[in-house]
Amino acid sequence: MKSTRHILFITTLVVLVPLYLYFSDALKSAAFFRLQKALPSAISLERVVFVDGEFGIGDYSAVLDKMAKLENSVALFLPQVFNLKYSEYMENIDPQRVAEQKEQYRAFMVKLAEAQNVIPVIFLSKNVKSADSIKVDLSGQAYFPALGAAVDAPDFYSVKAASKKFMYTASSPGFYPEYNNYMPYKIPVLLKYGDSLLANAAVEAVRKYYKLTRTRIRLEGNLLSVGDIVSVPLLNDATMLIHQLKEKPKKMSPGRFLGAPDAELEDKVIIVRSPGVSEPVMFSLAVAVASIMKAEYIKYDPLLNYAGAILLFLGMASLYRVMRLRYGMLLFLGAQAALTGSALLLLTNNTYMDIVLMTAVNVLAFASIYFYRISAQAMDRKARYKVLSKFMHPGAVRRFILKNRDIRVENTWIKTFVLYICFEEAYSLDAENAKKSFVKARDLIYNDIKDFVIKIHGNCDIAALVLEDDCGLKKVLSAVFRLRENLDGYKFNIYLSSTEVFIFEHNGELTFLDRHYDCKTGADAMEKKKQVIVPEADIQTYVNTAKFQKIGTAGKTVYFNLAGFREEAS
């Protein structure tokens, strides 16, 4: 059983830890979003304009024409123009218009190559090879060599593009990962591709917005500087934490954008998206641009968080070890509330505490301590059940153990009643009948008393110890009289003792000591004729409840027979 619980625990960890690592970014993004929803302020996107809608080749060209008129604005062009294929635009088109479409296609390519304030965004992929990715040489777009850099930027291996020729027409593209399902909480500012470090499209947008040359982008240790205007401290993996949006910003349709006055669009970073690109890409890129421009970044120290997680685990585990489950649950909930409050407080000062990691550690501490405690209790209960099931009625033993009554009554002197069923000598020679009498006696007692231990005592006695809480005298006498009337097969007497017993378990057997056993020894010599025998010392216990008469003396002890209930007591 012990090895089984170890295997179960380790197997659970082996399954859950990889799942946590796989989904950690999504979980942390969701937690980060929820935390920032509770904060009163949000990052300002006043310099960002969103253009979102369906585009054709003519619409793309019109956007480039519009951007050519805006001297102080820059556009991040998200539609996947590098995945466009000429044949796709020729399908289902009137042959007379083919020449016109070809011309629009060529004109768009030329405009894109000449556009100085439009940054087509190229999505990089971590897949070495996939159906929608190609391997190209991007060393000409590198800002820094990967070798010798102080940061360990995330690796990307291919480009999501269908045409190398079309992609090479862009003079200054930007690069970005593709986020399809969730708003990231952390984005790479530098992306490693081969031996080169490429700049995030947000960095390229800020550089062009401030009309800086590529040489003005510097990397010194973990600090990325955009000219002398702003510096962004990067994490060791060349990433930065970005703010989350409290609500979706307003977006322009392509028609609204093309018809808007130029003055309305000047001095902006314009992000253009088509339905083929997810909203998380557009919004995260916008927040990254705003964060870099305003130097509103969120501080995060992974090592400090890991150290805090270790201390949290040790502290919570030590507390859970000394607490019962109900109090442990209260502590768990209190700890979670404290962690959430701390995370919110730190986030107001632009410092991120990894609440998902801390929660996982708190859950691990709680689950591991109480898993082992509960499994140990289950093992202990199984062992106790194995012992007690031999000495208790099947209907009572499980409930008795769950109430821990066996623990409370063992290894201590307790005041109770003991019923000794004393058979004649022939009883011990008839094993089959003796077994039937034992089972019948157990079932008869169970009608009145649920919690009791019954066992063979000596060679021809059955002993039953009453262990029921607050068991009244009437229930005891009812059980005794029921035995006398219904137990048959051999002659017997019942010796009823109000005594103190010491119960203990040894080698899987339940044994007890009776402080007044000497009185029972004297009663054994009396003739077996279904009498309920009690010593004179106990007679005051039954005087108001049962009818009795003196039946004899053995040594110094006088014995009485309980004939039945008194009429006023029945």
Secondary structure, DSSP 8 states (H G I E B T S, - for coil): -HHHHHHHHHHHHHHHHHHHHHHHHHHHHHHHHHHHHTSS-----TTEEEEES---HHHHHHHHHHHHT-TT-EEEE-S-GGG--HHHHHTT--HHHHHHHHHHHHHHHHHHHH-SSEEEEEEEES-SS-TT-B----GGG-SEESTT-SS---EE-EE--S-HHHHHT-SS-EEEE---SS--SEEESEEEETTEEEEBHHHHHHHHHTT--GGGEEEETTEEEETTTEEEE--TTSEEE----SS----B-HHHHHHS-HHHHTT-EEEEE-TTS-HHHHHHHHHHHHHHHHT--BB--HHHHHHHHHHHHHHHHHHHHTS-HHHHHHHHHHHHHHHHHHHHHHHHTTB---HHHHHHHHHHHHHHHHHHHHHHHHHHHHHHHHHHTTTS-HHHHHHHHHTTHHHHHBTSEEEEEEEEEEE-GGGGG-HHHHHHHHHHHHHHHHTT-SSEEEEEETTTEEEEEE--TT--HHHHHHHHHHHHHH--SS-EEEEEEEEEEEEEEETTEEEEEETTHHHHHHHTTS--SS-EEEEGGGHHHHTTTEEEEEEEEETTEEEEEEEEE-TTT-
